[in-house]
């Protein structure tokens, strides 16, 4: 059985240089006491501590990645078409569902979370593009002055003409302006997103007033508007953990405010959480940071949470050396597509459109009568004053 394979064999499959990188958690203190190397099937999961669950989840990813799981998942994603993962529910036939041509995955997070680096890693892992940077990264100070990050970007990370999903890289939110970011997110979730869509917040007009019009003249009107089907919240675990050590809870509280915002409650499941920059922490701090973040967000440490290193310390994409990260990223995308196909709504029928038009007419008539009543009331008061 796959789940009974010795994890010593897993390490052999990764090669002699894998332990410091893709198997980093095995350097944790008392690892052999906390993790079950063979992932036994008969175990009381209720007795597992958060640390146990994190280590077991990381071992699961390593086991599948070493056993051909990465190539298998890549193949599924490359052949995926929107709606392929839908299963019959509620007595509605698939042809009666409003399934979009492409499922849209939206990446959101704060500045320096690593969203653009995550997109580049998706291109490398799923599109086999190597080291070509498709998404530009930016710092908060330069994002406005260079217009980097002011525009939505749609990414075909499979680099395929028959892709079934796309990924949107968005502007990084500010810890001091969380409400502005959530308001913008609410508009994206309600109205949809499109390529080259300009993202400006209150006060940005002053920052870009000296920019030439040509630098902001990109048009989004010619691009299709996409309905957001799933959201990935990207968080910088190193930044949050270091802030907590300095008794600063602002980054963690801001992440919770974003993660639990009402805009994301339209889905039946929590957003997928991607933790980046964990390689900048020690092994113990990296595990502890993940546990604290998940505890604060009120979610499981091992379900729907992925620790992904986008770039190595030498600036190379992690998938060149870390197949565990590559598999974790592929599984995160696959989970997003599962959520997307599960939440497709039935198509509106003729009677639904009729009720919508009728309600619009009733509102228009009511508004007209209110306007006329105000006019007659004003005329009546003028006549009384003349008398």
C-alpha contacts under 8 A as a table, 3 or more apart, distances in Angstrom:
res1	aa1	res2	aa2	distance
1	X	4	X	5.39
1	X	5	X	6.88
2	X	5	X	5.62
3	X	38	X	6.76
3	X	39	X	6.08
3	X	40	X	7.27
3	X	41	X	7.77
3	X	63	X	7.99
4	X	38	X	5.39
4	X	39	X	6.69
4	X	40	X	6.97
5	X	9	X	7.28
5	X	38	X	6.34
6	X	9	X	5.57
6	X	10	X	6.99
6	X	37	X	6.91
6	X	38	X	5.62
7	X	10	X	4.66
7	X	11	X	6.41
7	X	37	X	5.89
7	X	38	X	6.44
7	X	63	X	7.14
8	X	11	X	5.23
8	X	12	X	6.40
9	X	12	X	4.91
9	X	13	X	6.23
10	X	13	X	5.17
10	X	14	X	6.59
10	X	62	X	7.08
10	X	63	X	6.04
10	X	66	X	5.88
10	X	67	X	7.98
11	X	14	X	5.25
11	X	15	X	6.51
11	X	16	X	7.72
11	X	18	X	7.23
11	X	19	X	7.53
12	X	15	X	5.29
12	X	16	X	7.05
13	X	66	X	6.02
14	X	17	X	7.71
14	X	18	X	5.73
14	X	66	X	6.79
15	X	18	X	5.76
16	X	19	X	7.34
17	X	20	X	6.89
17	X	21	X	7.58
18	X	21	X	5.36
18	X	22	X	5.63
18	X	23	X	6.16
18	X	321	X	7.83
18	X	322	X	7.55
19	X	22	X	6.24
19	X	23	X	4.63
19	X	24	X	5.79
19	X	26	X	7.37
20	X	23	X	6.34
20	X	24	X	5.21
21	X	24	X	5.30
21	X	321	X	7.74
21	X	322	X	6.70
22	X	321	X	7.65
22	X	322	X	4.97
22	X	323	X	6.98
22	X	324	X	5.77
22	X	325	X	6.90
23	X	26	X	5.93
23	X	62	X	7.54
23	X	324	X	7.89
24	X	27	X	5.99
24	X	28	X	7.92
24	X	283	X	6.86
25	X	28	X	5.45
25	X	31	X	7.91
25	X	55	X	7.13
25	X	58	X	7.68
25	X	283	X	6.18
25	X	287	X	7.97
26	X	31	X	6.10
27	X	31	X	7.04
27	X	283	X	6.85
28	X	31	X	5.34
28	X	283	X	5.87
28	X	284	X	6.09
29	X	284	X	7.56
30	X	33	X	5.36
30	X	34	X	6.36
31	X	34	X	5.12
31	X	35	X	5.92
32	X	35	X	5.65
32	X	36	X	7.17
32	X	37	X	7.41
33	X	36	X	7.64
34	X	51	X	7.27
34	X	52	X	5.45
34	X	55	X	7.45
35	X	52	X	5.85
35	X	55	X	5.82
35	X	56	X	5.89
36	X	39	X	5.22
36	X	40	X	6.88
36	X	56	X	6.96
37	X	59	X	7.77
39	X	56	X	7.20
39	X	60	X	7.82
40	X	43	X	6.53
44	X	47	X	5.80
44	X	48	X	7.39
45	X	48	X	5.37
48	X	51	X	7.83
48	X	52	X	5.51
48	X	53	X	6.37
49	X	52	X	5.05
49	X	53	X	6.40
50	X	53	X	5.13
50	X	54	X	6.26
50	X	291	X	6.71
50	X	301	X	6.66
51	X	54	X	5.21
51	X	55	X	6.25
51	X	287	X	7.40
51	X	291	X	7.43
52	X	55	X	5.32
52	X	56	X	6.08
53	X	56	X	5.16
53	X	57	X	6.06
53	X	301	X	6.84
53	X	302	X	6.10
54	X	57	X	5.17
54	X	58	X	6.27
54	X	287	X	7.49
54	X	291	X	7.96
54	X	301	X	6.06
54	X	302	X	5.66
55	X	58	X	5.14
55	X	59	X	6.17
56	X	59	X	5.03
56	X	60	X	6.12
57	X	60	X	5.00
57	X	61	X	6.42
57	X	302	X	5.78
58	X	61	X	5.22
58	X	62	X	6.32
59	X	62	X	5.00
59	X	63	X	6.06
60	X	63	X	5.14
60	X	64	X	6.31
61	X	64	X	5.38
61	X	65	X	6.00
61	X	324	X	6.23
61	X	327	X	7.10
61	X	328	X	6.64
62	X	65	X	5.14
62	X	66	X	6.10
62	X	324	X	5.43
63	X	66	X	5.35
63	X	67	X	6.32
64	X	67	X	5.09
64	X	68	X	6.73
64	X	69	X	5.05
64	X	70	X	7.48
65	X	68	X	5.93
65	X	69	X	4.97
65	X	70	X	5.36
65	X	323	X	6.35
65	X	324	X	5.70
65	X	327	X	5.82
66	X	69	X	7.01
66	X	323	X	7.81
66	X	324	X	7.96
68	X	71	X	5.81
68	X	72	X	6.45
69	X	72	X	5.08
69	X	73	X	6.08
69	X	327	X	7.37
70	X	73	X	5.24
70	X	74	X	6.11
70	X	323	X	7.61
70	X	326	X	7.28
70	X	327	X	5.13
70	X	330	X	7.44
71	X	74	X	5.01
71	X	75	X	6.17
72	X	75	X	5.20
72	X	76	X	6.45
73	X	76	X	5.03
73	X	77	X	6.23
73	X	327	X	7.91
73	X	330	X	6.73
73	X	331	X	7.36
73	X	334	X	7.97
74	X	77	X	5.19
74	X	78	X	6.08
74	X	126	X	6.29
74	X	330	X	6.94
75	X	78	X	5.16
75	X	79	X	6.28
76	X	79	X	5.34
76	X	80	X	5.91
77	X	80	X	4.94
77	X	126	X	7.99
77	X	334	X	7.03
78	X	126	X	7.72
78	X	158	X	6.66
78	X	160	X	7.98
78	X	163	X	6.96
79	X	163	X	7.61
79	X	164	X	7.97
80	X	84	X	6.49
80	X	163	X	7.08
80	X	164	X	5.61
81	X	84	X	5.60
81	X	102	X	7.66
81	X	162	X	7.92
81	X	163	X	6.73
81	X	164	X	4.13
81	X	165	X	7.44
82	X	85	X	7.84
82	X	99	X	6.96
82	X	100	X	6.85
82	X	101	X	6.20
82	X	102	X	5.64
82	X	103	X	5.91
82	X	164	X	4.95
82	X	165	X	6.78
82	X	341	X	7.25
83	X	86	X	5.34
83	X	99	X	6.36
83	X	341	X	5.33
84	X	341	X	7.41
85	X	337	X	7.38
85	X	338	X	5.89
85	X	341	X	5.77
85	X	342	X	7.58
86	X	94	X	7.91
86	X	338	X	7.48
86	X	341	X	4.94
86	X	342	X	5.66
87	X	342	X	7.22
88	X	91	X	6.95
88	X	92	X	6.95
88	X	93	X	7.00
88	X	94	X	7.39
89	X	92	X	6.45
92	X	96	X	6.59
92	X	97	X	7.42
92	X	346	X	7.36
93	X	96	X	5.40
93	X	97	X	6.99
94	X	97	X	5.37
96	X	346	X	5.77
96	X	347	X	5.74
97	X	344	X	6.41
97	X	345	X	5.73
97	X	346	X	4.16
97	X	347	X	5.18
98	X	344	X	6.21
98	X	345	X	5.70
98	X	346	X	5.49
98	X	347	X	4.80
99	X	344	X	6.15
99	X	345	X	7.78
100	X	103	X	6.40
100	X	227	X	7.93
101	X	164	X	7.05
102	X	163	X	7.61
102	X	164	X	5.03
102	X	165	X	4.64
102	X	166	X	6.58
102	X	226	X	7.96
103	X	164	X	6.47
103	X	165	X	4.50
103	X	166	X	6.38
103	X	227	X	7.84
103	X	228	X	7.45
103	X	229	X	5.97
103	X	337	X	7.22
103	X	340	X	6.71
104	X	165	X	5.78
104	X	166	X	5.16
104	X	167	X	5.91
104	X	168	X	7.23
104	X	226	X	6.67
104	X	227	X	6.66
104	X	228	X	5.17
104	X	229	X	5.28
104	X	230	X	6.59
105	X	165	X	7.48
105	X	166	X	6.27
105	X	167	X	4.79
105	X	168	X	6.21
105	X	228	X	6.45
105	X	229	X	6.15
105	X	230	X	4.96
105	X	231	X	5.66
105	X	232	X	7.08
105	X	336	X	7.09
106	X	167	X	5.97
106	X	168	X	4.92
106	X	169	X	6.71
106	X	170	X	7.58
106	X	228	X	6.59
106	X	229	X	7.87
106	X	230	X	6.28
106	X	231	X	4.74
106	X	232	X	6.08
107	X	115	X	6.53
107	X	167	X	7.29
107	X	168	X	6.00
107	X	169	X	5.47
107	X	170	X	6.29
107	X	231	X	6.04
107	X	232	X	4.96
107	X	233	X	6.06
107	X	234	X	6.82
108	X	115	X	7.32
108	X	169	X	7.39
108	X	170	X	6.10
108	X	171	X	7.62
108	X	172	X	7.00
108	X	173	X	7.97
108	X	231	X	7.26
108	X	232	X	6.35
108	X	233	X	5.10
108	X	234	X	6.10
109	X	113	X	6.09
109	X	115	X	7.27
109	X	172	X	5.69
109	X	173	X	6.10
109	X	233	X	5.60
109	X	234	X	4.99
109	X	235	X	6.14
109	X	255	X	7.93
110	X	113	X	5.60
110	X	172	X	4.57
110	X	173	X	4.23
110	X	174	X	5.82
110	X	175	X	6.97
110	X	234	X	7.72
110	X	235	X	7.13
111	X	114	X	7.87
111	X	139	X	6.95
111	X	140	X	6.17
111	X	171	X	7.96
111	X	172	X	4.43
111	X	173	X	5.76
111	X	174	X	6.37
112	X	115	X	7.82
112	X	138	X	7.77
112	X	139	X	6.68
112	X	140	X	7.84
112	X	172	X	7.46
112	X	236	X	7.07
113	X	172	X	7.76
113	X	234	X	5.90
113	X	235	X	5.05
113	X	236	X	4.65
113	X	276	X	6.82
114	X	117	X	5.17
114	X	118	X	6.01
114	X	137	X	7.87
114	X	234	X	7.02
114	X	235	X	7.61
114	X	236	X	7.13
114	X	276	X	6.53
114	X	277	X	7.77
114	X	310	X	7.63
115	X	118	X	4.99
115	X	119	X	6.36
115	X	169	X	6.61
115	X	170	X	7.89
115	X	234	X	6.41
116	X	119	X	5.02
116	X	120	X	6.34
116	X	135	X	5.29
116	X	136	X	6.09
116	X	137	X	5.44
116	X	169	X	6.53
117	X	120	X	5.04
117	X	121	X	6.21
117	X	135	X	7.14
117	X	136	X	7.90
117	X	137	X	6.81
117	X	310	X	5.85
117	X	311	X	7.44
118	X	121	X	5.02
118	X	122	X	6.24
118	X	310	X	5.79
119	X	122	X	4.99
119	X	123	X	6.39
119	X	134	X	7.66
119	X	135	X	6.46
119	X	155	X	7.78
119	X	157	X	7.42
119	X	167	X	7.76
119	X	169	X	7.37
120	X	123	X	5.11
120	X	124	X	6.31
120	X	132	X	7.71
120	X	133	X	5.77
120	X	134	X	5.86
120	X	135	X	6.02
121	X	124	X	4.96
121	X	125	X	5.98
121	X	310	X	6.01
121	X	317	X	6.28
121	X	318	X	7.46
121	X	319	X	7.38
122	X	125	X	5.15
122	X	126	X	5.56
122	X	127	X	7.09
122	X	157	X	5.90
122	X	329	X	7.35
122	X	330	X	7.95
123	X	126	X	5.47
123	X	127	X	4.65
123	X	128	X	6.40
123	X	129	X	5.85
123	X	130	X	7.85
123	X	134	X	7.62
123	X	157	X	4.66
123	X	158	X	6.48
123	X	159	X	7.60
124	X	127	X	5.56
124	X	128	X	4.75
124	X	129	X	4.75
124	X	130	X	5.07
124	X	131	X	6.88
124	X	132	X	7.87
124	X	317	X	7.58
124	X	319	X	7.40
125	X	128	X	5.64
125	X	129	X	7.73
125	X	319	X	6.45
125	X	326	X	6.13
125	X	330	X	7.72
126	X	157	X	6.48
126	X	158	X	5.40
126	X	330	X	7.51
127	X	157	X	5.69
127	X	158	X	4.22
127	X	159	X	5.41
127	X	160	X	7.93
128	X	158	X	7.99
129	X	132	X	6.13
131	X	316	X	7.33
131	X	317	X	6.78
133	X	136	X	7.07
136	X	148	X	7.28
137	X	148	X	7.73
137	X	149	X	7.98
138	X	142	X	6.34
138	X	143	X	5.58
138	X	148	X	6.43
138	X	149	X	7.17
139	X	142	X	5.40
139	X	143	X	5.90
140	X	143	X	5.37
140	X	144	X	7.58
140	X	172	X	7.87
141	X	144	X	6.98
141	X	145	X	7.46
142	X	145	X	5.23
142	X	146	X	5.67
142	X	147	X	7.78
142	X	148	X	7.30
143	X	146	X	5.57
143	X	147	X	5.57
143	X	148	X	4.58
143	X	149	X	5.62
143	X	150	X	7.03
144	X	147	X	4.78
144	X	148	X	6.38
144	X	149	X	7.40
144	X	150	X	6.69
144	X	204	X	7.83
144	X	207	X	7.08
144	X	208	X	7.06
145	X	148	X	7.76
145	X	207	X	7.33
145	X	208	X	6.90
145	X	211	X	7.91
147	X	150	X	5.46
147	X	151	X	7.72
147	X	215	X	7.59
147	X	216	X	7.74
148	X	151	X	7.29
149	X	152	X	7.19
149	X	170	X	6.76
149	X	171	X	4.87
149	X	172	X	7.38
150	X	171	X	6.11
150	X	198	X	5.81
150	X	199	X	5.18
150	X	200	X	6.81
151	X	170	X	7.40
151	X	171	X	7.29
151	X	195	X	7.73
151	X	196	X	5.08
151	X	197	X	5.28
151	X	198	X	4.61
151	X	199	X	5.80
152	X	168	X	6.80
152	X	169	X	6.20
152	X	170	X	5.41
152	X	171	X	7.22
152	X	193	X	7.71
152	X	194	X	6.89
152	X	195	X	5.51
152	X	196	X	5.02
152	X	197	X	5.00
152	X	198	X	6.51
152	X	199	X	7.15
153	X	168	X	5.54
153	X	169	X	5.41
153	X	170	X	6.97
153	X	194	X	7.76
153	X	195	X	5.13
153	X	196	X	5.93
153	X	197	X	7.76
154	X	166	X	6.56
154	X	167	X	5.81
154	X	168	X	4.70
154	X	169	X	6.76
154	X	194	X	7.29
154	X	195	X	5.27
155	X	166	X	5.67
155	X	167	X	5.10
155	X	168	X	6.13
155	X	169	X	7.67
156	X	159	X	5.40
156	X	160	X	7.12
156	X	163	X	7.26
156	X	165	X	7.41
156	X	166	X	5.20
156	X	167	X	6.71
157	X	166	X	6.91
157	X	167	X	7.16
158	X	163	X	6.61
159	X	163	X	7.66
160	X	163	X	5.32
163	X	166	X	7.66
165	X	337	X	8.00
171	X	199	X	7.16
173	X	177	X	7.27
173	X	178	X	6.75
173	X	181	X	5.49
174	X	177	X	5.12
174	X	178	X	6.07
174	X	181	X	7.33
175	X	178	X	5.64
175	X	250	X	7.19
175	X	251	X	6.45
175	X	254	X	6.18
177	X	180	X	5.45
177	X	181	X	6.62
178	X	181	X	5.11
178	X	182	X	6.22
178	X	254	X	6.53
178	X	257	X	7.76
178	X	258	X	7.50
179	X	182	X	5.11
179	X	183	X	6.06
180	X	183	X	5.13
180	X	184	X	6.25
180	X	201	X	6.85
180	X	202	X	7.86
181	X	184	X	5.11
181	X	185	X	6.12
182	X	185	X	4.85
182	X	186	X	6.08
182	X	258	X	6.55
182	X	261	X	7.18
182	X	263	X	7.61
183	X	186	X	5.08
183	X	187	X	6.54
184	X	187	X	5.21
184	X	188	X	6.43
185	X	188	X	5.03
185	X	189	X	6.19
185	X	263	X	6.89
186	X	189	X	5.14
186	X	190	X	6.12
186	X	263	X	5.08
187	X	190	X	5.10
187	X	191	X	5.63
187	X	192	X	7.32
188	X	191	X	5.45
188	X	192	X	4.84
188	X	193	X	5.64
188	X	228	X	7.47
189	X	192	X	5.64
189	X	193	X	7.95
189	X	227	X	7.34
189	X	228	X	6.00
189	X	263	X	6.63
189	X	264	X	7.84
191	X	227	X	7.47
192	X	225	X	5.97
192	X	226	X	5.28
192	X	227	X	4.60
192	X	228	X	6.01
193	X	197	X	7.12
193	X	225	X	5.43
193	X	226	X	5.22
193	X	227	X	6.64
193	X	228	X	7.19
194	X	197	X	5.62
194	X	220	X	6.64
194	X	223	X	6.20
194	X	224	X	5.97
194	X	225	X	4.64
194	X	226	X	5.94
195	X	220	X	6.02
195	X	223	X	6.08
195	X	224	X	7.57
195	X	225	X	7.87
196	X	218	X	6.45
196	X	219	X	6.48
196	X	220	X	5.00
197	X	219	X	7.57
197	X	220	X	5.39
200	X	204	X	5.96
200	X	205	X	7.68
201	X	204	X	5.58
202	X	205	X	7.36
203	X	206	X	5.81
203	X	207	X	7.15
204	X	207	X	5.09
204	X	208	X	6.39
205	X	208	X	5.40
205	X	209	X	5.89
206	X	209	X	5.33
207	X	210	X	7.45
208	X	211	X	5.19
211	X	215	X	6.90
211	X	216	X	7.92
212	X	215	X	5.66
212	X	216	X	7.34
213	X	216	X	5.43
213	X	217	X	6.04
214	X	217	X	4.97
214	X	218	X	7.92
215	X	218	X	7.53
219	X	222	X	7.00
220	X	223	X	5.49
221	X	224	X	7.84
228	X	231	X	7.52
229	X	339	X	7.78
229	X	340	X	4.98
229	X	343	X	7.71
230	X	267	X	7.75
230	X	271	X	7.14
230	X	336	X	5.90
230	X	337	X	7.58
230	X	339	X	6.75
230	X	340	X	5.74
231	X	264	X	7.77
231	X	271	X	5.39
231	X	272	X	6.56
231	X	336	X	7.63
232	X	271	X	5.65
232	X	272	X	4.71
232	X	273	X	5.89
232	X	274	X	6.83
232	X	336	X	7.94
233	X	259	X	7.03
233	X	271	X	6.48
233	X	272	X	6.11
233	X	273	X	5.02
233	X	274	X	6.11
234	X	273	X	6.08
234	X	274	X	4.72
234	X	275	X	6.08
234	X	276	X	7.16
235	X	255	X	7.54
235	X	273	X	7.43
235	X	274	X	6.18
235	X	275	X	5.09
235	X	276	X	6.14
236	X	239	X	5.43
236	X	240	X	6.35
236	X	275	X	5.92
236	X	276	X	5.02
236	X	277	X	5.82
236	X	278	X	7.63
237	X	240	X	5.15
237	X	241	X	5.95
237	X	275	X	5.64
237	X	276	X	5.93
237	X	277	X	6.23
237	X	278	X	5.89
237	X	286	X	7.55
237	X	289	X	6.34
237	X	290	X	7.03
238	X	241	X	5.24
238	X	242	X	6.09
238	X	276	X	7.65
238	X	277	X	5.76
238	X	278	X	5.64
238	X	280	X	6.26
238	X	281	X	6.11
238	X	286	X	7.54
238	X	289	X	7.67
239	X	242	X	5.34
239	X	243	X	6.16
239	X	251	X	7.92
240	X	243	X	5.11
240	X	244	X	6.23
240	X	249	X	7.97
240	X	251	X	5.76
240	X	252	X	6.08
240	X	289	X	7.65
241	X	244	X	5.09
241	X	245	X	6.35
241	X	285	X	7.53
241	X	289	X	5.44
242	X	245	X	5.11
242	X	246	X	6.44
243	X	246	X	5.04
243	X	247	X	6.35
243	X	248	X	4.92
243	X	249	X	6.61
243	X	250	X	7.96
243	X	251	X	7.24
244	X	247	X	4.84
244	X	248	X	5.11
244	X	249	X	5.72
244	X	252	X	8.00
245	X	248	X	7.31
248	X	251	X	7.51
249	X	252	X	5.34
249	X	253	X	5.95
250	X	253	X	5.15
250	X	254	X	5.92
251	X	254	X	5.12
251	X	255	X	6.15
252	X	255	X	5.09
252	X	256	X	6.29
252	X	293	X	7.06
252	X	296	X	7.78
253	X	256	X	5.08
253	X	257	X	6.18
254	X	257	X	5.03
254	X	258	X	6.26
255	X	258	X	5.12
255	X	259	X	5.95
256	X	259	X	4.97
256	X	260	X	5.89
256	X	296	X	7.16
256	X	297	X	5.60
257	X	260	X	5.52
257	X	261	X	5.84
258	X	261	X	5.21
259	X	264	X	7.42
259	X	271	X	7.14
259	X	297	X	7.38
260	X	264	X	6.96
260	X	265	X	7.59
260	X	297	X	7.69
261	X	264	X	5.80
261	X	265	X	7.06
262	X	265	X	5.10
262	X	266	X	7.70
263	X	266	X	6.67
264	X	267	X	6.41
264	X	270	X	7.71
264	X	271	X	7.25
265	X	268	X	7.25
265	X	270	X	7.74
267	X	270	X	7.17
267	X	343	X	7.01
268	X	343	X	7.40
269	X	339	X	7.47
271	X	304	X	7.81
272	X	304	X	5.23
272	X	305	X	6.24
272	X	332	X	7.37
272	X	336	X	7.31
273	X	304	X	6.30
273	X	305	X	4.82
273	X	306	X	6.41
274	X	305	X	5.99
274	X	306	X	5.03
274	X	307	X	6.13
274	X	308	X	6.75
275	X	278	X	7.09
275	X	290	X	7.73
275	X	305	X	7.44
275	X	306	X	6.04
275	X	307	X	4.76
275	X	308	X	6.03
276	X	307	X	6.17
276	X	308	X	5.32
276	X	309	X	5.61
276	X	310	X	7.13
277	X	280	X	5.77
277	X	281	X	7.88
277	X	308	X	7.57
277	X	309	X	5.87
277	X	310	X	7.57
278	X	281	X	5.58
278	X	286	X	5.72
278	X	307	X	7.11
278	X	308	X	7.56
278	X	309	X	6.67
279	X	282	X	7.38
279	X	286	X	7.71
279	X	309	X	6.66
281	X	284	X	7.98
281	X	285	X	5.85
281	X	286	X	5.53
282	X	285	X	5.21
282	X	286	X	5.95
283	X	286	X	5.14
283	X	287	X	6.40
284	X	287	X	5.36
284	X	288	X	6.06
285	X	288	X	4.92
285	X	289	X	5.74
286	X	289	X	5.16
286	X	290	X	6.37
287	X	290	X	5.27
287	X	291	X	6.34
288	X	291	X	5.13
288	X	292	X	6.17
289	X	292	X	5.23
289	X	293	X	6.14
290	X	293	X	5.27
290	X	294	X	6.19
290	X	301	X	7.13
291	X	294	X	5.30
291	X	295	X	6.02
291	X	301	X	6.12
292	X	295	X	5.06
292	X	296	X	6.10
293	X	296	X	5.18
293	X	297	X	6.21
294	X	297	X	5.05
294	X	298	X	5.96
294	X	299	X	5.28
294	X	300	X	6.29
294	X	301	X	5.64
295	X	298	X	5.06
295	X	299	X	6.35
295	X	300	X	7.59
295	X	301	X	7.72
296	X	299	X	7.96
300	X	303	X	5.62
300	X	304	X	7.77
300	X	305	X	7.90
301	X	305	X	6.57
302	X	305	X	6.02
304	X	332	X	7.46
304	X	335	X	7.87
306	X	328	X	6.42
306	X	329	X	7.53
306	X	332	X	7.13
307	X	325	X	7.64
307	X	328	X	7.68
308	X	325	X	5.57
308	X	328	X	7.07
308	X	329	X	6.89
309	X	312	X	7.12
309	X	318	X	6.24
309	X	325	X	6.66
310	X	317	X	5.92
310	X	318	X	5.47
311	X	314	X	7.66
311	X	315	X	5.43
311	X	316	X	5.41
311	X	317	X	4.64
311	X	318	X	5.11
312	X	315	X	5.22
312	X	316	X	5.38
312	X	317	X	6.31
312	X	318	X	5.58
313	X	316	X	7.54
316	X	320	X	7.44
317	X	320	X	6.14
318	X	321	X	5.76
318	X	322	X	5.55
318	X	325	X	7.06
318	X	326	X	7.56
319	X	322	X	4.85
319	X	323	X	5.71
319	X	325	X	6.56
319	X	326	X	5.25
320	X	323	X	7.60
322	X	325	X	5.52
322	X	326	X	6.50
323	X	326	X	4.80
323	X	327	X	6.02
324	X	327	X	5.14
324	X	328	X	6.08
325	X	328	X	4.98
325	X	329	X	6.10
326	X	329	X	5.25
326	X	330	X	6.27
327	X	330	X	5.03
327	X	331	X	6.06
328	X	331	X	5.12
328	X	332	X	6.13
329	X	332	X	5.08
329	X	333	X	6.40
330	X	333	X	5.22
330	X	334	X	6.19
331	X	334	X	4.90
331	X	335	X	6.00
332	X	335	X	5.10
332	X	336	X	6.23
333	X	336	X	5.01
333	X	337	X	6.39
334	X	337	X	5.11
334	X	338	X	6.30
335	X	338	X	4.99
335	X	339	X	6.30
336	X	339	X	5.17
336	X	340	X	6.13
337	X	340	X	4.83
337	X	341	X	6.10
338	X	341	X	5.40
338	X	342	X	6.15
339	X	342	X	5.16
339	X	343	X	6.42
340	X	343	X	5.48
340	X	344	X	6.85
341	X	344	X	5.74
348	X	352	X	5.78
348	X	353	X	6.82
349	X	352	X	5.17
349	X	353	X	6.54
350	X	353	X	5.21
350	X	354	X	6.16
351	X	354	X	4.82
351	X	355	X	6.14
352	X	355	X	5.21
352	X	356	X	6.23
353	X	356	X	4.95
353	X	357	X	6.18
354	X	357	X	5.19
354	X	358	X	6.06
355	X	358	X	4.99
355	X	359	X	6.03
356	X	359	X	5.24
356	X	360	X	6.23
357	X	360	X	5.03
357	X	361	X	6.20
358	X	361	X	5.09
358	X	362	X	6.19
359	X	362	X	5.08
359	X	363	X	6.18
360	X	363	X	5.17
360	X	364	X	6.16
361	X	364	X	4.98
361	X	365	X	6.12
362	X	365	X	5.14
362	X	366	X	6.08
363	X	366	X	5.06
363	X	367	X	6.10
364	X	367	X	5.06
364	X	368	X	6.16
365	X	368	X	4.99
365	X	369	X	6.23
366	X	369	X	5.25
366	X	370	X	6.18
367	X	370	X	5.07
367	X	371	X	6.18
368	X	371	X	5.08
368	X	372	X	6.22
369	X	372	X	5.03
369	X	373	X	5.99
370	X	373	X	5.08
370	X	374	X	6.26
371	X	374	X	5.19
371	X	375	X	6.36
372	X	375	X	5.06
372	X	376	X	6.19
373	X	376	X	5.25
373	X	377	X	6.02
374	X	377	X	5.07
374	X	378	X	6.19
375	X	378	X	5.17
375	X	379	X	6.27
376	X	379	X	5.02
376	X	380	X	6.01
377	X	380	X	5.10
377	X	381	X	6.34
378	X	381	X	5.25
378	X	382	X	6.34
379	X	382	X	5.07
379	X	383	X	6.28
380	X	383	X	5.20
380	X	384	X	6.34
381	X	384	X	5.13
381	X	385	X	6.32
382	X	385	X	5.17
382	X	386	X	6.46
383	X	386	X	5.14
383	X	387	X	6.38
384	X	387	X	5.16
